[in-house]
């Protein structure tokens, strides 16, 4: 059924709803956080249809949601937030994403742009050397089977014990860098082989390392709490679980296709492939997904150590503490209010969405060469969005379309003309991530700030970009 603008009921300036009676199989309404200025972008693909499909899934709580950076994904829309009852709901790999625990980490220095600028080319070259990037690129850390099992079960905690950071790091990571309940026995040999040499790598696509400066402070009090100040140099890391998470998702989507027949689950789209969370298959995926999440935290922890090593070699100053590390492709068991105002245990699927609990830092990277934002969660987000916010700018153009319309070499020259250093293994890869291929991240952030589900703290702009 085609969804038209008139099918959306406007609740307030930044919130729209597709009522439950729009389609007979909907179990809850579907909610959209977006401005009228950006609304047309949602009708260019299947985002809203996918959102309505998630509202038809057994066990869904209260309403299904998309954020202003939403666009079409596999099964679930990217930018989607769906909470399922733990006792009677489903778990779906499509609601978590292929790149399990793709996320963002921000490191802060004590130095200003003026203090760093003369050393920036050497710093970027050293980071590029220390942190391999690109499709299939392996890292420097090779683990035996026992150590790799520790990575899967203990995440960043294991990496810190190996000397790649300290205990203070763990306090600044969502879930302290570990999902408990991970079980390596639920991970295939194929996934293990794909992960063997990928710790400490950022991969390709929209993943990056950026050296940034704090360009604006919106809320002085919150910025001071986070140790941020205008003109400060920071480093942002955006990467996830690489081929490991992708293989885990692939393996379990195949298994869940069969499980849906077994459990007589009828869904409007086969890409929603799901199993009861309480089932043998559901528990197995949860345990494997947790391994993927822990691998991603381990990956960002090792990358952090390599960036600190590069920073120390070039600048001989500071230890680059973590501001925060957030996930935006993950499932979490949390307590939230249902439609009757009762607090219950739910499995929150966040696919291209960031946890934004009250007071927690929220990191929103922009598209390449544009701004990134730091926000904090609010009380309101706990009530309205299962403690969730947006995760980035959100695509407007597919990667193949971007490659057809944009020359990577031209983009590189454009960025360099603005004083941004670019290190990339492929100019065609740059074209995929051009700003024109994305929504305006400032517009996206204005929506979540205006809607009250996250509060703007600071805006950062790039000094250097490192991509695969």
N, C-alpha and C positions, 0 to 999 in steps of 0.2 A: 504494500500500500504506500503510495507516494505521500511524503510529508511536505506540507506547504506552510508558508509563514503563518497563515491564518489558523493553523492547527496548534500553534504555540500560544499559550496564555501567559501574558506578562504579569509577573508577580511584583517586581519592582524594577528599578533602573538597570540592574545587572543580573536579574534572575527571571528565567522563563520556564514554563512547564508544559509538557505534553501530558494531558490528563489520562488517567487510567482507562477511561472509556474510549480513547482514540482507537484502540484495537482490542478485540475481544479476548485475546490471550494475555494481555498485560495484567500482572499481579500487583504492580505498584505504578505510580506516576514516574515520568522521566524528566529530570531537571537539567537545565542548561544555564551555566554561568557565562554570560557574554554581554557585550554592549550592543546597542542597535547598530552602531557603526560597523561592527565586525560580523553581524549576524549572517550576512549573505555568504560568508566564507563556508558556512556549514552546509550549504545546499549544493556545493560543487562536487561532493562525493557521497558516500553512504554513511557518513558519521551518525546522523540522526536515526536512520533505519537501524544501524547497529546498536545504538543506545536503546531504542524501543525493544529490540530483541532481548537485550539483557534484562529489561523490566519484565520479561515474560518467563524468566527462569525460576524453577521451584526453589523456595527458600530465601528469595531476595527480600531484603528488609527496607522498609520505609520508602525509598525511591532510588532509582539508578541515576547517576550524575555524570555529566561531562564538564570539563573546565574550558576556559576560553581558548586554550591552545589546541583544542581537539581537532583530530582528523581521522580518516578511515584507517583501521588497522586490521589485524587478523582476528575475526570473530568479534571481539570487543573493540570499541573505538579507542584510539590512543587519546589520553586525557580523561580516561574513564575511571570512575570510582563506584564499585559495587560491593555492598556488604551482604554476606550470606549467613543465615543462622548456622551456628556450629552443629547443632543437634539434628537439623533436618534439611540443610542447604547443600549446595554443590560446590565443588572446586573445579576451576577451569584454567588450564594453561594459557588459553587465549586471553584470560583476564589478568594475567600477570606479565605475559610477554615472553618473546623468545630470548631476549637479552636479560636474563634474570638478574635483578639487582643492578641494572645499569643505574648509575647514580653520580652525584657530584660531591666533590670535596674542595673546600677552600682553605688554603694555607695563608697565614698573614706574616709579614715581616715587620721589623721595627724601622725600616728604611723608607725614605721618600723617593719619588721619581728622580729628583735632582741628584740624589746620592747614587742611584743605580744606572742612570741613562748611559753613561760612558762605557759601562761594563755589559750592557744589555746584549749586544751581538755575541760576545763570548759566552754569556750565561745561557742564551738560547741554544747555541751550538753544543754546549756541554750537556744540557738537558736532552737534546735531540739524540746525542750519543748514548746517554745513560738509559733512556727509556725508548725501546724500539716501538715503532708504530707501523701500521699498514696491515693489509690482509695477509694472514699466514705468518706474520713475523713472530719469531720466537724470542723469548726473553733470556736473561743471563742466569736465572735461578732454576736449577734442575733438582727435582725432589725424588727420593725413593718412595716406594709404595706406602710405607708407614708414615712418612712425613706428609705425603699428599692426603692420606686419610685424616691427618690432623688439620690440614687446611680446610677440608670439607666439613669437619665437625666443629672446629673451634675458631675458624675465621681469623680476624685481625688479632685476636688474643695470642694465637700461636705465632704469628709473625712478630709480634712484640717480644715474645719470649725468645725468638731466634735473634733478637737484636735489631730488628727493623722498626725502631720507635720505642716509646716507653708508655707506662701506665696512664700518663696524662692524656695521651692520644685517645685511648679507649673511652674516656669520659666525654669526648667530643664527637663520638660516632653514634648514629642511630642504633639502638639495641646493643650498644657497646661493641659493635662489629661482629656479632654472633647471633644466629638463629639457632636456638636449642631444638633438639629433636631430629637433627640431621642424621641420616643413616647412609653411609657409603655403599652398603649392600644394595640399595635401591637405584644406584647409578650404573649405567651400562659401561661395558669395556670401551665402546666407541667414544662415549663422552670423555672417559678418562684419557684415552689416547689423544683426543683433540686438545685436551687441557695440559698435556704433559709439559710443554715448554712455554706456556703462554702467561705465566705469572710475571708481572712487571711490564706488560705491554698494553698499549691503548687501542690497538686495532685501527679500523678505518671508519668510514661513514661519518656520522656526526660527532664522533669522539675526538677529544682534543686535550691538550694542555695549553693554557693561556697564562702569560704574565700580564697582570692587570694593574691599573691604578684606581684607587677610590676617587671617583669623580664628583659625587655629590653625597652629602649626608642629609637624610630626610628627618631622622629622629635622633637627636644628639644623645639622649639618655640610653636608648637601646644600642646605639653604635658604641658608646663608651663601655657598656657591659660586654660587648663582643670584641673590644679592643681594636675598633676600626676608627680611622681618622682620615680626613681629606688629604689627598696626595700620597697616601700610603701605597706601597707596592705589595700585591698579593699574587698568589698562584692558584689557579683553578684547574682541577682535574675532572674530566668527564669521561668515564669508561665503565665497563661492567664485567660480566663473566665470560666474555669472548665466546669461542666456539663451544666451550663447556656448557654454558647455560642454554645455548641454541640447541645443542644435541639433547639435553635433558627435556626441553620443551618438545622437540620433534618426537622423541621416544614415547612420551606420555600422551601426546595428541593421538598417535596411532593406537595406543592401548585404550584410550578413552572412547575412540570411535566404536570399538567393540563393546566396551562397558556400557555404553548408552543402550545398546540392544539388550544386554543382559539385565539391566535395571529398568528397562522400558521407559527410558527418558526421551521424551519428544521435544525437540527444540526447533525454533524457526530457522536456524542456520547450522549446518554441520560444523562450521568453524568454531562454534561455541562449545565444542566437544568437552564434556564434563562428566564427573562421577560424584556420587554422594561423598561428602567430606568424611563421613563415618565409615565408608566402605574400605575394603582391602586396597582397592586401586587408588582411592582418594588419599588414604594414609601414605601409600607408597610414593605418590607424586609429591605430597607435602614434605616427606623426608628427603626426597631427591632435590626438590626445589630449594629446601633449606641448605643443602650442600652447595647448590649453585650460588645462593646468596652469600654464603661464607667464603666461597672462592672469590667472588667479586670484592668483598671487603679485604680479603688477603691481597688481592691484586692492587687495589688502591693504596694499601698500606706499604707494599713493597715499592710502588711507584713514588710514594711520598718519601721513602728513604733515599731513593735514587735522586730525586729532585733536591733534597736537603744536601746530599753529597755534592751535587753540581753547584749548588748555591755556596756552600762552604769553600769549594775549590776556587771559585771565581771571585767571591766577595769577602770570604773569611769573616762572616758576621752573622750572628743570629742562628736560631734553630728552627724557624718556620713552624710555629705551633699551629694546630688545626683549629680553625674557627668552628667548623662542623662538617659532617659527612651525612648526606641524605640519600635515600634510595627512591627511585621512581618506577621500578618494575618489580613489584614484590607482593606477596600475600602475608598478612599479619593477623594473628588472633588478638582481638582487642575487645574491650567492653564499651558499648555505646547504647544510646537510647533507641528503642524501636518506635514504631508508629503510635504506640499507646503510652509512650513516655517511660517505659520500663527498661531498666538497664539489663542488657543481656550480652552473652558472648557471641561475637560475630567474627567471621573471616572476611577481612577487608581486602578486596582485590584492588590494588592501585597499579594501573597500567598507564605509564606516562603521566603519573600524578604523584605528588610529593606529600609525605606526612607533614602535617602542620599543627601539631599539638600546641596548646596554649604556651607561649613563651619560647617555643623551640625555633631555632634559626631555620629559615626556608631559603634554599639556594636555587635561583632561577637563571640558568645560562641563556644568553641570546644566541642568535645565529652568528656565523663567523664574521668578525669585524664590527659587530654591534655590541650594545651594552649587555651586562649581566646585572642581576639584582639580588640583594639580600633583604629578606623580610623576616618577620616573626609571626608565629601562629597566634590566634586569639581564642577567647572563650567561645565566640560565635561559631568558629569553625568546628568545635567539638559538638555543638548542637546541630549544625546544618549539614556538614559534609563529611561526617565520620573522621574529623581531624585531618582533612586533606586540602591541598591547594594544587595549583598548576605546576608544570615541570619545566617549561621552556617556551620558545616562541611558537612552535607548532608549524608543520609544513603546509604550504599552499600549493606546492608544485612537486611532482614525483621526481625522484633522482634522475630517471631517464629523461624526463622533460627538461630538467635543469641542464643536463649535459647537452641536449640539443640546442638550447637557447643561449647558453652562457659559455664563454671560453675561459677555461681555468687560468690561462696565462694572462688574459686581460684583467681578471679579478685580482690576481696576485699583484699586478702592477698598480691597480687601483688602491689596494690596501697599503702597499708600500708608499704610494704617493701621500697617504695620510699619516705616514710615519710608523706604520705597523709592520714589524718584522714578521715574515712568513717563512716557516720551514715545513715543507711538505714533500712526501715521497712521490706524489702524482698530481699534476695540474688538473687532470680530468676529475680527480677526486675532489679538488677544490670547488669545481663547478657545481657538484652535487649539493654543496653546503653554502652556496652563495646567499647573501641576505635576501635577494629577490625571490628565493624559493621558500621563504618563511614569512609568517605573520610578523608584525612589528611587536617586538617583545615589550616595549614600553606600553603599548596598548593592552597587551595581555595582563601585565602586572597592574595596570590601572584598574582593570576589572576586579581582580581579587582583592585589591586594596579598597576599592570603592564598595565592594560587596561586604567588606568587613571580615573576610575569612583569612586574611593575612595583612600585616601592616608593614608598609615600606620603611626600610631602615637606611639602606645605602645603594648607590648605583655605581657600578664599576665599568670601566672601558678598557679595551685591550691595548697593550703595548707590543705584544708578540703572540703569534699563534703557531702552535706545533700540531700538525695533522699527519695522518697516515698517507 
